[in-house]
């Protein structure tokens, strides 16, 4: 499947910016199950300073905001070819050792709420993958998908206590629980083509767990499935902070408004058959 993606982020500042830096993790990975056919990032109100791969093997673009800018627009567009691998990514690779995905972070630390959730998950005699699917279902049953109740600073434990959250919260809860079960797990940010619309107001997030004999396996807790060809992986990490699409700071101009627009749609492949 070929997916055409357009992701635009617009910052407006109340006063001219004196200095600002942003790290962009907006370039998809060429990895198992996906091939980047074309990709570009356009900037208005900023300039590119450096492109590098971080410790999680994410492609990072460092940009500086133009002095005096009162608006910053970042637009990522491209095409990604995907194939169905039933959510299985396979062997571990990259700079981070596998054991690093067992350690909890501030956003994924398992407290009493998550430990009670774990105790309710049925351990399947068919192995770890069915057990992790049971965990995914238990999370969605306990924490309803509902916007407006959590933020990027909300921890997994807080989201379980509140009983409401979004895909980022579901991923953090899954990661916290998997690590408590001594299963390496990581956060994934990316894009999902929805069946009922092209335009969206945010990117998507899910989790991956490392399973003996299979390697990394993806779990989209919010939708109750393993990722399929509608998904595009962009960045991974121990939690949201490692894989956030944009992170940074600015001085001299308080942010007044932020608008995010995402469009993901299937594109017909003509001519040579897609590999």
N, C-alpha and C positions, 0 to 999 in steps of 0.2 A: 504494500500500500504506500502510495506517495502522499505525504501530508504537507500542505502549504500553511505556513505559520507567519503571523504578523503580531508583534508584541510591542506596544507603545506605552511609555511611561512619561508623564508630563509633570514636572515640578514647577510651582509658581511660588516666588518669594515675596515677602512683604516689603523688603528693602534690597537694594543691590548687594550681591554677594561679594565679599572681599577675597575669600579663598575657600575652595571646596574640593574634596576628593571623593570619588565613588569607585567601588569595586563592582564590576559587572560579571556575574556568572550567567551569561545568556547564550553561550555557544554550546549547542548539543554535542555529546560525545559520539564519536564513531566507535561503536561497541557491538557486542553480540546482539543481533536482532535489529540493528538500525545502521543506516549509512547516510551521512550528511551529503546531500546532493548539491546544495548551494546554501550559503549563509552570509549575512552581512549585518553590521551594526552602524547606524547613522546617528550622528550627534548634532544637536543644535544648542548652542550655549555652553559647549564644552569641547575639549580636544583629547584625543587619545595620547597617553603617556607611555604605556608599557603593556605588553601582552605576555602572559606567562602561565605555566601550569602550577597549581598549588599542591599542597601535601596530599590532597585527595584525588589528584590527577584531573581536577576541573580546570577548564580553560578560563582564565581570569583576564579581563580587560580593565586596566586602571586608567581612569580619566580624571582630568582636572577641570573644574568649572571656570568658565571665563570670568575674569574680574569685572564686576559691574553687572553681571547677568541677573535678570529678574525672572528668567524662565529657562528651564532645562528640559529638553526633549530627547529621549533615548528610544530609538526604534530599531528593533531586531526583526529581520525578515529572512525567510529561506524555505527550503524544501528538504524533507527528510524521508528516506525510504525505509519502511519497516516491514518485518516479517513476524509471523506468529511463532513464539517459542514457549508458549504456555507459561510465561513469566520467569523462565529459567535463564539466568545470565551465565551460569557456569563458574569456572575457576576464579579464584581471587587474583587480582592484579593491582598494580598501583604502588604508591610509595608507602602507604600506611600498612603496618602488619595487621594480620587478621585479629590478633588479640586486642588491638586498640579499640575494636568495636564491641568489646565486652564491658568496658568501663563506662559507668554512668556519668552524665553531665548534669548541670543545674536544671536543664529542661527535661531530662529523662529519668531523674532519680526516682526509684521506686519506694514509695512510702506505704503507709497502712492501707490507703484506698486501693492502690494498685495490687498490693499483696492479697487483699480480699478478692479482687477480681481474678487474679491468677488461681486462687484456690477453687473458684467456681468453674474453671475451664476443664472440660473433659479431655483426658489424655487418651488419644486414639491408639488402639493396638496395631494400627496399620502404619504407624511411624510418625515422624516429626511434622511432615507437611500437613497431614490432616489435623494434627494437634494445633498447628499454627493457624489453620483455617478456623478451627473452633475458637481460638483466641481472638481472631479478627471479628468473628460474629459476636462474641461476648462484648467486645469493645463497642461495636455499633449499637448493640442492645442497651448498653449502660450509658453511652454518651451519644445523644441524638445529634444529627448533623443540623446545626442551626447557626447562622451568622450573627455577629454582633455581641457575642458573650465573651469572647476571648481575644487575645492579641498575640503578637509575635513573642511577647515576654511571658506568656502563660505556660506554666510547667505542666507536664503530664499529670502529676498528682492533683494539681489545681483543676484541670479540665475534668478529671474523673469526679472530683468532689462537686463540681458545678453541674455535671450531667449534660452539658451542651458544649459543642465545639465544631470545628471545621476539619478539613483534611489534614492540616498541619498538626492539630491536636491528636487526631486519631493515629497519625504516624508516630508521634512522640510516645503515646501510651503503648502502642505495639512494641516499639523499640525498648521502652523501659521494662515491659513484662518479659520480652524475649531475653534480654540481658540478665534479668533476674533468674531466668531458667537456664542461664549459662549458654545461650545461643547468641552468637555474634549478630548484630543487627545495625542497619544504617538508614539514614534519611535520604530520600530522593526528591528532588524538585524537577519539574518538567511541565509538559503539556499533555492535554487529553482532548481528543476530538469527541465532542458530545454528539449524541444522535439527534437531538431536537433543535440544535441551533449552532451557528458558526461563531457568533460573538459572545465573549465571556468578559467578566470583570476581574479575573485573577488567574494566575498560573495554578498548577495542581501539585499535590504532594502525596507520596506514598512511602512505603518502607520495603526494605529487603532484608531477608534473614539468610544466614549461611547454614546450609543443611548438608550433613555428611553424605557424600555420594552424588550430590547434585551441584553443590556450590551455592552461589547467590540465587535466591528465589524472591520474586517481587510479590507484594501483597498490598492491594489498594483497599484499605479498610473501609473507607467511606462508601465504596461501591460494592464491597463484598466479593471481589474477584482478583485473580492474578492479572497483571498487565498483559494486554494483547496488542495487535498492530495499531490501535488507536492512540497508543502512548508514545511519547518521546522523552527519553531521559536527558536531562541537561547537566545536573550537578548532584553529587552525593557528599555525605559527611556524617559525623557522629550525631548531629542534630541540625535544626533549621539554620543555626548561625553559620555552620560550615558550608551550607548549600544555598543560602539566600540569593535570589536573583540580583538584588542590589543592596549594598551596604556602604556607608560612608558618613561624611560629616561636612558641614559648611559653617563658615564664620561670616558674620556681618549681615546675614539676611535670614530671618526666621521663615520657615516654610509655611505658606499660607494655604496652599491647595495641592493635592496630589490626585492625579487621574491615571488609571491603568486600563488599557484596552487590549484584549487578546482575541485573536481570530484564528481558528484552526479548522481546516476543511480538507477533504480528500481531493486530490488532483488526478485527473486521468493521465495515465502513462501511454504515450503513443510511440510508434516506431519500434525500436529494439525492446524486447521483452525485459521487464525488470528482473534482476537477479535476486 
